[in-house]
Amino acid sequence: MTGTKKGARSAFFVTFLRLLLGAKCAETFVELVNTTASINVTLLTSVERVTR
């Protein structure tokens, strides 16, 4: 994936997981991966986050 930004790849990954596992399971899995890897790239729509 040359030239693809990380945000685009993570959005595709989240969409793929939601299709396979269902929305709630995918959301939980992505939150776990983001927390474990200290990656804050994905903002899920069901979680409201405010950055200042």
Backbone as JSON, one array per atom type, in Angstrom:
{
  "sequence": "MTGTKKGARSAFFVTFLRLLLGAKCAETFVELVNTTASINVTLLTSVERVTR",
  "N": [[0.83, -1.19, 0.0], [1.48, 1.51, -1.08], [1.77, 4.94, -0.59], [-0.58, 5.22, 0.8], [-2.32, 6.62, 3.46], [-2.07, 6.24, 7.06], [-4.48, 6.65, 8.43], [-6.45, 6.11, 6.51], [-6.01, 3.41, 6.04], [-6.57, 2.36, 8.6], [-9.27, 3.04, 8.84], [-10.39, 1.46, 6.83], [-9.76, -1.05, 7.91], [-11.31, -1.06, 10.27], [-13.89, -0.93, 9.18], [-13.94, -3.34, 7.76], [-13.72, -5.17, 9.92], [-16.12, -4.61, 11.25], [-17.98, -5.52, 9.41], [-17.41, -8.27, 9.4], [-17.46, -9.15, 12.13], [-19.47, -7.82, 13.47], [-20.82, -4.78, 14.77], [-20.48, -4.07, 17.57], [-18.65, -5.95, 18.65], [-16.43, -5.52, 16.98], [-15.84, -2.87, 17.59], [-15.05, -3.07, 20.29], [-12.79, -4.71, 19.98], [-11.09, -3.08, 18.39], [-10.7, -0.9, 20.12], [-9.31, -2.23, 22.16], [-6.94, -3.0, 20.8], [-5.96, -0.45, 20.07], [-5.5, 0.65, 22.63], [-3.64, -1.16, 23.71], [-1.47, -1.0, 21.91], [-0.85, 1.63, 22.06], [-1.84, 3.38, 20.14], [-3.39, 6.03, 18.69], [-5.19, 6.47, 16.43], [-7.64, 5.87, 15.39], [-10.86, 7.08, 15.65], [-13.74, 6.2, 17.04], [-17.17, 6.26, 16.13], [-19.16, 5.92, 18.03], [-18.1, 6.69, 20.39], [-17.62, 9.59, 22.1], [-15.22, 11.98, 21.72], [-13.27, 14.65, 22.82], [-10.89, 16.85, 21.78], [-8.61, 19.25, 22.74]],
  "CA": [[0.0, 0.0, 0.0], [2.32, 2.68, -1.21], [1.05, 6.2, -0.71], [-1.82, 5.21, 1.58], [-2.11, 7.14, 4.81], [-2.46, 5.33, 8.13], [-5.89, 6.85, 8.74], [-7.25, 5.42, 5.51], [-5.87, 1.97, 6.29], [-7.28, 2.0, 9.82], [-10.7, 3.13, 8.56], [-10.72, 0.25, 6.08], [-9.67, -2.16, 8.85], [-12.48, -0.99, 11.15], [-15.05, -1.29, 8.36], [-13.83, -4.78, 7.51], [-14.06, -5.86, 11.16], [-17.56, -4.44, 11.52], [-18.72, -6.42, 8.52], [-17.19, -9.66, 9.79], [-17.73, -9.49, 13.53], [-20.57, -7.06, 14.04], [-20.35, -3.47, 15.21], [-20.05, -3.99, 18.97], [-17.45, -6.76, 18.82], [-15.34, -4.84, 16.27], [-15.5, -1.67, 18.36], [-14.31, -3.52, 21.46], [-11.49, -5.2, 19.52], [-10.26, -1.94, 17.96], [-10.33, -0.16, 21.33], [-8.28, -3.03, 22.82], [-5.71, -2.88, 20.02], [-5.47, 0.93, 20.21], [-4.99, 0.83, 23.98], [-2.46, -2.0, 23.88], [-0.37, -0.54, 21.06], [-0.74, 3.08, 22.24], [-2.11, 4.01, 18.85], [-4.62, 6.84, 18.75], [-5.48, 6.87, 15.06], [-9.04, 5.61, 15.09], [-11.89, 7.64, 16.52], [-14.98, 5.49, 16.75], [-18.3, 7.18, 16.14], [-20.0, 5.77, 19.21], [-17.4, 7.25, 21.54], [-17.41, 11.01, 21.87], [-13.93, 12.44, 22.25], [-13.04, 16.07, 22.57], [-9.49, 17.21, 21.92], [-8.43, 20.71, 22.77]],
  "C": [[0.87, 1.25, 0.0], [1.46, 3.92, -1.37], [-0.26, 6.25, 0.06], [-1.52, 5.7, 2.99], [-2.62, 6.15, 5.84], [-3.94, 5.45, 8.47], [-6.8, 6.11, 7.78], [-7.2, 3.92, 5.72], [-6.64, 1.56, 7.53], [-8.79, 2.08, 9.63], [-11.18, 1.9, 7.79], [-10.75, -0.95, 7.01], [-10.89, -2.2, 9.76], [-13.74, -1.4, 10.4], [-15.09, -2.78, 8.09], [-14.22, -5.58, 8.75], [-15.55, -5.77, 11.47], [-18.4, -5.34, 10.64], [-18.6, -7.87, 8.97], [-17.72, -9.99, 11.18], [-18.96, -8.82, 14.12], [-20.01, -5.8, 14.7], [-19.79, -3.47, 16.63], [-18.76, -4.76, 19.21], [-16.25, -6.08, 18.17], [-14.89, -3.61, 17.05], [-14.65, -2.03, 19.58], [-12.91, -3.97, 21.07], [-10.56, -4.05, 19.14], [-9.82, -1.12, 19.16], [-9.22, -0.9, 22.08], [-6.95, -2.89, 22.11], [-5.12, -1.48, 20.16], [-4.87, 1.17, 21.58], [-3.69, 0.07, 24.17], [-1.26, -1.45, 23.12], [-0.1, 0.96, 21.22], [-0.9, 3.82, 20.93], [-3.44, 4.75, 18.96], [-4.93, 7.37, 17.37], [-6.97, 6.8, 14.79], [-9.94, 6.28, 16.12], [-13.2, 6.97, 16.14], [-16.17, 6.42, 16.94], [-19.16, 7.06, 17.39], [-19.36, 6.33, 20.47], [-17.13, 8.71, 21.24], [-16.1, 11.41, 22.53], [-13.75, 13.9, 21.87], [-11.56, 16.32, 22.79], [-9.37, 18.71, 21.85], [-6.98, 21.04, 22.59]]
}
